[in-house]
Amino acid sequence: MKQHRVSLKDLAAQLGVSIATVSRALRNSHEVGEELRLRVQKLAKELNYRPNPFAQSLRSEAPKVIGVVVPNLVTHYYSAVLDGIEDYASQEGYSVIAINSHEDHEKEKKAIDNFISMHVEGIIACLSQDTVDYSHFEEIYKMGIPLVFFARTCLPELFSHVVANGDEAAELATRHLLETGSRRVAFLGGPNHLDMVRRRKHGYLEALKEKRIPIDRSIIICEKIDFESAKETTIKMLSAENRPDAIVAFNDIITYAAFAAIKALRLRIPEDVAIIGFTDTEMSSFVTPKLSSIEDQSHKTGAVACELLMKNIAGDTTIYRKVVPMILKIRESSDKISGNT
């Protein structure tokens, strides 16, 4: 059974007093005797009551607010997803509060806790890269608070989610590299426990299997999503005797870290090392050479996630799985054959 968020009315009913009395007791008003005040506060704590900060000032026109948790607002992908969420929410008369978890599990938990306390109507979330404990989301489910995941997801049996077809896109990108002159393709990913990483790595491996190319685990590197770490890892990999001659990179941060590493070693792109990155930024066409990329439809992802949340808020308990297709854009960085002509 889902738990509902405890209200002043619930406390008042259990104690046999008025809502106004409960409200005064929780504010430590002198109008309520000490014994009753302590009883009210004790029950509120036992039932995990959380005050609504909007309720008193805007009773007649309570704002309709949803919360969004993203791992890294600095990247174009997450800011574009948020833009899609805000556009759709605005059409539905909702405001959006966004919190950046900074790829930190504890900050993610705190963000969820803050949204519960704010009494938001619903939540849209993307996991931080070190989140492996989902108990804070299980609590959301028990409380009956609508929630939708996007990109990095968990608990698919409980919540709707919006993802991209990263497996198909990675397979297509890897196949393109192999068909345009690359022979030894590396995969640079994020932490293996993230479903997004697993999907993209699976597509990469399927392309190798299709082309009957032996899998070399030494050039499949799935570590922390961090620019300097990814750059250092790429330099080490490309400095090895049997270095790869192409790279499929997991996201914006790792893509540009790998790009910088290739440049730092004075290797030519794509002649020495071809590269395709999962990225969602106009920077792809501004760097030299222009970067082949697998682009998310991030604004659409945000809009679809918000649409599902609105359905949930309206009472639709269906668990949806929506896939927003990615777009492979071939530029100069990936084609060895054209690069040598």
C-alpha positions in Angstrom: 0.0 0.0 0.0 1.3 3.4 -0.9 1.6 5.9 1.9 0.2 9.4 1.5 1.9 12.5 2.8 0.7 13.3 6.2 -1.3 16.5 6.5 -2.4 18.8 9.4 -5.8 17.3 8.9 -4.5 13.8 9.6 -2.8 14.9 12.8 -5.8 16.8 13.9 -8.1 13.8 13.3 -5.9 11.4 15.3 -5.6 13.8 18.2 -9.2 14.9 18.2 -8.4 18.6 18.0 -8.8 21.3 15.3 -6.4 21.8 12.4 -5.8 25.3 13.8 -4.7 23.9 17.1 -2.3 21.5 15.5 -0.8 24.3 13.4 -0.3 26.5 16.5 1.3 23.6 18.4 3.8 22.9 15.6 4.7 26.6 15.7 5.2 26.5 19.5 2.5 29.0 20.0 1.7 30.1 23.6 -2.0 29.6 22.8 -1.5 25.8 23.1 -0.8 24.2 26.4 2.6 22.5 26.8 1.2 19.0 27.3 -0.9 19.1 24.1 1.9 20.8 22.2 4.3 18.0 23.0 1.7 15.4 22.0 1.2 17.1 18.6 4.9 17.3 18.0 5.5 13.7 19.0 2.8 12.4 16.7 4.1 14.7 13.8 7.6 13.1 14.2 6.2 9.6 14.4 4.2 10.0 11.2 7.0 11.9 9.4 4.9 15.0 8.9 6.5 17.7 6.7 5.1 21.2 6.6 4.2 22.7 3.2 6.2 26.0 2.9 3.8 27.3 0.2 0.5 26.6 2.0 0.1 29.6 4.3 1.1 32.4 2.0 -0.7 31.1 -1.1 -3.7 29.1 0.1 -6.2 30.4 -2.5 -3.7 30.0 -5.4 -1.3 27.4 -4.4 1.6 27.1 -6.9 1.8 23.9 -8.9 5.5 23.0 -8.7 7.5 20.0 -9.9 11.1 19.2 -8.9 13.9 18.0 -11.2 17.2 16.4 -10.1 20.1 16.4 -12.6 23.7 15.1 -12.2 25.5 18.0 -13.9 23.7 21.2 -15.0 27.0 22.5 -16.6 26.7 20.1 -19.5 24.6 21.1 -22.5 22.6 17.8 -22.4 21.1 18.3 -18.9 20.4 22.0 -19.4 18.7 21.2 -22.7 16.6 18.4 -21.0 15.7 20.9 -18.3 14.6 23.4 -21.0 12.3 20.8 -22.5 10.8 20.0 -19.1 10.2 23.7 -18.3 8.6 24.3 -21.7 6.1 21.5 -21.2 5.5 22.3 -17.6 4.8 25.9 -18.4 2.1 24.9 -20.9 0.5 22.9 -18.1 0.6 25.7 -15.6 3.5 24.3 -13.5 6.7 25.9 -12.3 10.0 23.9 -12.1 12.6 23.8 -9.3 15.8 22.1 -10.4 18.6 20.8 -8.2 22.1 19.8 -9.3 23.3 16.7 -7.6 26.9 17.3 -8.9 27.1 13.5 -9.6 26.9 12.9 -5.8 24.6 10.3 -4.2 24.3 12.1 -0.9 23.4 15.4 -2.6 20.9 13.5 -4.7 19.3 12.1 -1.6 19.2 15.6 0.0 17.5 17.0 -3.2 14.8 14.3 -3.0 14.3 15.0 0.7 14.0 18.8 0.0 11.4 18.1 -2.7 9.4 16.0 -0.2 9.5 18.8 2.3 8.4 21.3 -0.4 5.4 19.2 -1.2 6.1 19.3 -4.9 3.5 17.7 -7.1 6.0 15.3 -8.7 9.7 14.7 -9.5 11.7 14.1 -12.6 15.2 12.6 -11.9 18.4 11.3 -13.5 20.7 9.3 -11.3 24.1 10.5 -10.2 27.0 8.4 -11.4 27.7 6.9 -7.9 24.1 6.0 -7.0 23.8 2.3 -6.3 21.4 2.5 -3.4 17.8 3.4 -4.5 16.1 3.5 -1.1 15.3 7.2 -1.3 13.4 6.5 -4.5 11.6 3.5 -2.9 10.5 5.9 -0.2 9.1 8.2 -2.9 7.1 5.3 -4.3 5.7 4.4 -0.8 4.6 8.0 -0.3 2.7 8.0 -3.6 4.7 10.9 -5.0 4.7 10.8 -8.8 8.2 10.3 -10.3 9.7 9.8 -13.7 13.3 8.9 -14.6 15.2 10.0 -17.7 18.5 8.9 -19.2 20.0 7.1 -16.2 17.3 5.1 -14.6 16.4 2.5 -11.9 13.5 0.6 -10.5 11.7 0.1 -13.8 9.0 -2.0 -12.1 8.0 1.1 -10.1 8.5 4.2 -12.2 8.1 5.4 -15.8 11.3 6.3 -17.6 12.5 8.0 -20.8 15.7 6.8 -22.4 17.5 7.0 -25.8 18.2 4.1 -28.1 21.9 4.3 -27.1 22.5 0.6 -27.9 21.4 1.0 -31.5 23.2 4.3 -31.9 26.5 2.9 -30.5 26.2 -0.1 -32.8 25.7 2.2 -35.8 28.6 4.4 -34.8 31.0 1.5 -34.3 29.9 -0.1 -37.6 30.6 3.3 -39.3 34.1 3.4 -37.9 34.9 -0.1 -39.0 33.5 0.4 -42.5 35.5 3.6 -43.0 39.0 2.3 -42.3 39.3 1.9 -38.5 40.4 -1.6 -37.3 40.8 -1.3 -33.5 37.9 0.6 -31.9 38.0 1.5 -28.2 35.0 2.3 -26.0 35.3 4.9 -23.3 32.3 4.8 -20.9 31.2 5.8 -17.4 30.6 3.5 -14.4 29.3 0.1 -15.4 26.4 0.1 -13.0 24.6 2.8 -14.9 22.0 1.4 -17.3 22.9 4.1 -19.9 26.5 2.9 -20.0 25.5 -0.8 -20.3 23.2 0.0 -23.2 25.8 1.9 -25.2 28.5 -0.6 -24.5 26.2 -3.4 -25.6 25.7 -1.7 -29.0 29.4 -1.3 -29.4 30.0 -5.0 -28.6 27.3 -6.1 -31.0 29.0 -4.2 -33.9 32.3 -5.9 -33.1 30.5 -9.3 -33.0 28.8 -8.6 -36.3 32.1 -7.7 -38.0 33.8 -10.8 -36.3 36.3 -8.6 -34.5 37.8 -10.1 -31.3 36.8 -8.2 -28.1 39.8 -6.6 -26.3 38.9 -5.7 -22.8 42.0 -3.5 -22.4 40.4 -0.9 -24.7 36.9 -1.0 -23.1 37.3 1.4 -20.3 34.4 2.3 -18.0 35.4 4.6 -15.2 34.4 7.8 -13.5 32.8 10.5 -15.6 35.4 13.3 -15.1 37.2 15.3 -17.8 40.7 15.1 -16.3 40.4 11.4 -15.4 39.1 10.6 -18.9 41.8 12.6 -20.6 44.6 10.9 -18.5 43.1 7.4 -19.2 42.9 8.2 -23.0 46.5 9.4 -23.1 47.7 6.2 -21.3 45.6 4.0 -23.7 46.9 5.8 -26.8 50.5 5.7 -25.6 50.4 1.8 -25.5 52.2 -0.1 -28.1 49.1 -1.7 -29.5 46.9 1.5 -29.3 43.4 1.7 -30.7 42.9 3.6 -34.0 39.3 4.8 -33.1 37.2 5.7 -30.1 33.5 5.6 -29.3 33.1 8.0 -26.3 30.2 7.8 -23.9 29.1 11.4 -23.3 30.1 15.1 -23.7 32.7 15.1 -21.0 34.4 11.9 -22.0 34.2 12.8 -25.7 36.0 16.2 -25.3 38.5 14.7 -22.9 39.4 12.0 -25.5 39.6 14.7 -28.2 42.0 16.7 -26.0 44.1 13.7 -25.3 44.5 12.9 -29.0 45.5 16.5 -29.7 47.9 16.5 -26.7 49.8 13.5 -28.2 49.9 15.2 -31.5 48.1 12.4 -33.2 46.0 13.2 -36.3 42.2 12.9 -36.4 40.9 10.8 -38.1 44.1 9.4 -39.8 45.7 8.2 -36.6 42.7 8.0 -34.3 39.1 8.4 -35.4 36.5 9.5 -32.9 32.7 9.6 -32.5 31.2 10.9 -29.3 27.8 10.8 -27.7 27.3 14.5 -27.4 24.5 17.1 -27.6 26.2 20.4 -28.3 26.9 22.7 -31.2 30.6 22.5 -30.3 30.8 19.4 -32.4 30.9 21.4 -35.6 33.1 24.1 -34.1 36.2 22.1 -33.2 38.9 21.1 -35.7 38.3 18.6 -37.3 34.6 18.7 -37.0 33.4 16.0 -34.6 31.2 13.1 -35.7 28.6 12.8 -33.0 25.6 10.8 -31.7 23.2 13.4 -30.7 20.4 13.1 -28.2 17.2 14.8 -28.8 17.5 16.3 -25.3 14.8 18.9 -25.4 12.4 16.3 -26.6 13.5 13.9 -23.8 12.7 16.6 -21.2 9.3 17.3 -22.8 8.4 13.6 -22.9 9.5 13.0 -19.3 7.3 16.0 -18.2 4.4 14.7 -20.2 4.6 11.3 -18.4 4.9 13.0 -15.1 1.7 15.1 -15.8 -0.1 11.8 -16.6 1.0 10.4 -13.3 0.0 13.5 -11.4 -3.5 13.3 -13.0 -3.9 9.7 -11.7 -2.5 7.5 -14.5 -0.6 4.7 -12.7 0.6 3.1 -15.9 4.4 2.5 -16.0 5.7 3.8 -19.3 9.0 3.2 -21.1 9.5 5.8 -23.8 12.5 5.7 -26.2 13.6 9.0 -27.8 15.8 8.1 -30.9 19.3 9.5 -31.3 20.8 11.0 -34.4 24.2 10.0 -35.9 25.9 13.0 -37.5 28.9 12.1 -39.5 31.5 14.9 -39.8 35.3 14.9 -40.3 36.6 13.1 -37.2 35.5 9.5 -38.0 36.1 8.6 -41.6 39.7 7.4 -42.3 39.0 6.7 -45.9 37.6 10.2 -46.8 40.3 11.7 -44.5 43.0 10.2 -46.7 41.6 11.2 -50.0 
